[in-house]
Amino acid sequence: MRIIVCRNADAATAAVARRMAAAVRRAPSLVLGLPTGQTPVHLYARLAARAAAGELDLSHIRTFNLDEFLGVTRDDPGSYRAFMGRHFFGPARVPRARTHVLDGRARDPEAECERFEAAIAAAGGIDLLLVGLGLNGHVGFNEPGPQLVANTHRVKLAPPTRRANAALFGGDPRKVPREALSMGIGTILRARRLIMLATGASKARVVRRLVEGPVTTWLPASFLQLHPNAEVILDEAAAGRLGALQD
């Protein structure tokens, strides 16, 4: 992995935005893998602003979101489909037909996961996948445990993950669904290029484990170490516990 430390969260977000914009300009039909959560909100705002100003055409990209809550409708304000519509697809004018988000209300969740994998394959695979970093080391909704699932799958959410998503459900972690659908680690690693964005002092401990620790299923994000073209873009706060910066 290539580790890039920026001055602050705004600079880190700008660095990722520049990379994504440059990639789209080189390949207007780029296939993007996208996350949700608070970390990418300002990134999406930057990209949408460029699109609104006529500096970036996002109308030909294809997108695949990392995950979705199980049991929520696509129009539920707490769904990741609705989140992406508010923060990126709508403001950036990405045609809905070119966006792919797992259906949390699918009658057969396992079949929905297979359909999603088939759609990624039909698109030629993911060219650039952006991921965040959970406080417990999860990536997508791949939670720490004795084993990981390679492909898109149904997953039980850990309590820290549910707490981290409480804002989408009125601030009450108890209202966050207990299960979700998520790209698997194999699906993530098959992306041709990976960028992880992590900011804030709360991420410093898990960033250190990601960068300096072993590859382990108990820290799913550590599998990014195995990818041949991965960048981890941090602000100084998130990088604060890295040994190279402390010496």
N, C-alpha and C positions, 0 to 999 in steps of 0.2 A: 504494500500500500504506500502511496505517496501522502505524506502528512503536510498540510499547509495551515499555518497559524496566522490569522489575521488580527488586526488591532482590536476590534470589537465585533459585536453581533452584526451590526449594519455592514461592516466591511466584509465579513464572511458571507453574508447574504448576497452582497453585490458581486463577490467573486463567483458564486455559483450562478447567479443570473447571467453574468458575462459568458460563462462557459456554455450554458444552455442556449442562449441567444446565438452564439457563434455556431453551435452545432446545428441549430435549425436553419440558419442562413446557408450553411454548407449543404444541408439535405432537408429541403422544405417538407418532405413527407416522412420525417423522422418519427420513429416509434418510441414513445417515451413511457417509462414506468414512473408513477407519481405517488407520493405519500400524502397523508393528511396530518393534522396536529398543528400546534401553535408555531413550531419552528418554521415551516415553509410558508406561513401566511404572508409575511413581508416579501418573500421571494416571489410568490404569485402576483402580488401587487406590483412589483417591479416589472415583471414580464407583461402584465396586462397594460401597464402604463406605456410601455414601448409599443405594444400592439395598437393602443388607442392613438398614439402619436404618429402612426404610420411607419415606425422604425423597424417593426418586426411583424411578419405575417405568420400567424399561427393557425390559419384556416385549413392547412393541409396536413398537420401533424395527426398522428394517431396516438391515443393514450390508453394505458392500462393502469388502474389503481391497484395498489398493493393489497387492499383489504376492505372489508365491509362488515358491519355488525349483523349477526344473525337475528332474524325476526323483525327487522325494521323495514318499512316500506321505503321506496326510493324518494318519496316526497316528505318523509318524516324529517323535521328540522335537525334531528340528531344523526341522521344517516350521513355517511361519507359522500354519497352521491349528492345530497343537498349541500354539503360543505364545499365540495368542488365546484358546484354550480355558483355558489355565492362568491367564492374567493378566486376562482380561476376561469372555469369554462365560460361563464357569462361575461365577466369583464374583458376577457381576452378574445372573446368571439370565436371560441373553438366550436365547430359544429357538433351538435349532440351525437350525430350518427358516427362521428369519428372518436367518440369517447367510450371507454369500456370500464364499467364498475360492476363488481360482483353483485348479484341479486340476493339481498338478505332475506327475501320472502319466497325464494324458490321452494317449490313443493318438495323437491329432492335436492338437498344441499350438495350431496356428493356428485350428482349428475351436473349440477351447476359448476362445480369445481372442474370437472372434466371438460365441460363446454368452454370455460374460460381458458384452460390450457390449450384447447384446440384453436381458439380465436387468436391466441398469442402466436402459435405456430403458423397459422394461416397468414398472419401479418408479417411473417419472416423473422420473428423473434424481436426482442426489445433491444433497441440500439443504445439507449441511455436510460439508466434507472437511477432515480434519486431516492435516497432513503434517509430516514431519521434514526435516532438512537434512543431507545427507551432507558429509563433509569435502572431497570433490572437487566439491561443488555439485550432486550428483544429488538428484532428488526422485522418490519411488517408486524404481524401478530404472532410471530414465531417466539414462543415463550421459552425460558430456560427449563431444562429437564434432562432426563437420562437419554433421550433420543429426540431427533428432529425428523420432520417429514419433508421429503424432497419437493413434491409438487403441491399445487394449490389444494388446500384441505380445510376441514372444519377444525376449530381449535377452541379450547376452554381458556378464557382470559384470566390472568393472574390478578389478584387484588390491586397491586400497584398500577397495573394497566387500566383497570376500571376506574381507579381514583384519578388517573391522569386524563381520562376522557369525561369526567363528570360535568365539565362546563357545557358539553353538548346536550346534557340532559338535566338542565336546571340546577346544576351544581351538586346534584345528589348521586354519589357513586352507586347507591342501591338501585338506581334507575338505569344504569348502564347495562346493556345486555351481558349475560354471562358467557356467551359464545360468539364467535365470529368466523368469517371465511378469510383465508389469507394465502397469498403466494407462499410457496414453500422455499426453503433455503436453496434447493436445486434450481427452481425457477429464477430466483434472484441472481444466483451465480451464473446462469446462462446468459444474462444480459451482456452485451458486448462491452459496455462501459458502465462503471458504477461511480456515483458520487454520494458520499455521506456528508450531511450538514449537521453539526452539533454545536450548540452554543450554551453559555451560561455555566456558572460555578457548580450548579447541581449535577452537571454531567461529567465533572472532572474525574471523579473516582472511576466511573465506568469507562471513560475514555482511556484512562491509564491501563485498565485491564484489557481493553480492546487492542491497544497498540503494543503493550509490553508483555502481555500474558500469552498463555497457550491458546490454541484453537480448541474449543470445547463446546459441547452442546449446552453446558450450563451458562454460556455467554454466546447466544446465537450470532450476535454481530461479529464475533471473532472470526467467523468463516469468511469475512471479507478479506482476511489475510491471504486467502487462497486464490483470489481473483487476480488475473494478470493485468488488469487496467482499472484499478480502483484508486480514488482520491478521498481522503478524509479532510474536510475543510472545517476548521475550528476557529473560535475566537480565543483570546488569551485566557479568559476565565475557564473555558472548557479544557484548555490545554495546561492548566495550572499545575497539575500533578505529574506531568510527564517528566521523567528523569532528566532528559536532555535539556529541558528548560530550567530545571532546578539547580543544575551544576554551575 
